[in-house]
Amino acid sequence: MQPCRRAVSEIPAGVSRWPTSSRGEALDKMQVSNSERQRVGELPDLMDRINALGVTEEYTAYRSRFRYWHQGSTVGSKGELGVGHTKTGKSGFGYWYPTMTAWKWRRTLSYWIAVSFFEGSLFFTMSCFLGCFPDRLGRLKFAVTTCGLVGGKLNFFLCTYLMCLETINLSNADHQHSSCNLDTVEDGKRNAEEPFMFWPFHGRTAVKKLKLLGAGPWPYCASVIYFLGVLVFGIGLAAEFVMVLPQLVSEWIVLISFTVGSIMFSLGGLFECLENKVFTTCVWDQGYVGALLNFVGGLGFTVGSVLAFLPDQAFASNFSYGVASALFALGSATMIIMWKDEQYGL
C-alpha cells in the first residue's frame, strides 16, 4: 500500500550510501601536494565513534548530500552564478531529500506507514482465519474476530491517513526552488516553507506536486481510495457495536459496507499497478511485487465480500478474507524491506 514506488525507484538502490573510495583514490582526482596527502592520510577514522553515538544514518545522509553538491548536481535559484552549468540530478539523493528535515520526515512517515500496514494485515489474517471456525471459539468469538478486525482497521486507518499526508506534503529540490508559489509575497519576501497540510482531501495540491515530480496522479489516487475504503469498512464494524439496530439491518450494513470497501481496496491496488507499470512491464522488483500483491489482495477482499451474501458460505468468505489479508501482509513486508534500503516511496 505504498503507491509511488516507481518514482522513488528511479533513485538508485541504496542512494544514501554512496560508494566510498579510498582516500588515495579520492586525492588522485585532486591537484594537491604530497604534504597535503600525507596530512589527510594521518587523519583518524571516526566511524567507530559515529556508530557508538547512533548517528550513522544521519552522517551517511549528510555525506551523500555533500558529495551530491560537490559534484555540481545541485539546483540553483534563478540568476545564480553558474546555474546554467549545474545538473538537476533528478535521480539523486539531493533531489528527493533537499534538507535533513525532509529526509527525516519522509523516513519516519514511511516507517509508520509500512509498520501499521503490516500490523493491520496480521490482525485481519488471524481474525479472518479464526472466523472460519466460529463453533470452536465459543465465548472468545467476538474478542478474536470482531475486536481483531477493529484492531486491524485502526492500523489501516493510520496507514492510509499517513499515505495521504505524504503525497499532499511532498516536495523536492526543484519544488523548493521553483514551486507553485503557494505562499504569499509581502514586502518582497516569501515564506521559506509551505504550511503542513493535515486534511487528506487536498487533491489539487497533491496532484500538482506529483506532476512537478513527474509521478502522475496515481500515488494520491491510490492513497485516498484506500483511505475511503477504510472509512467505509469502519461503518460496517461500527454497526456491529450498535445494539439498538435490528439484527437484519446490522447484517445488511455490514455486507454492503464490506463489499464497497473491498472494491475500493481493489481500485487502490489497481492504481498502484498502474503507477508501477505492472500490466505493461515485467520488472519484478520490490515495488512491482508489492503493488501486485496489494491488487490481488484487494480482489480477494472483493471475493470474500460477495461470498458473504450467499447462504452457507461463511467459511469460504472468511477464508478468502484471510488469504487476501496474508497477501497484504506480504505486500507490507516489501515496504519494510524498501524502507531498510532507503527507498521511502510516496
Salt bridges, closest charged atoms under 4 A:
GLU10 OE2 - ARG6 NH1 3.33
ASP28 OD1 - ARG37 NH1 2.88
GLU57 OE1 - ARG107 NH2 2.44
GLU166 OE2 - ARG106 NE 3.38
ASP174 OD2 - LYS90 NZ 3.81
ASP183 OD2 - ARG190 NH1 3.57
GLU194 OE2 - HIS175 NE2 3.36
GLU194 OE1 - LYS209 NZ 3.09
GLU272 OE1 - ARG5 NH1 2.90
GLU275 OE2 - ARG6 NH2 3.04
GLU342 OE2 - ARG17 NH2 3.83
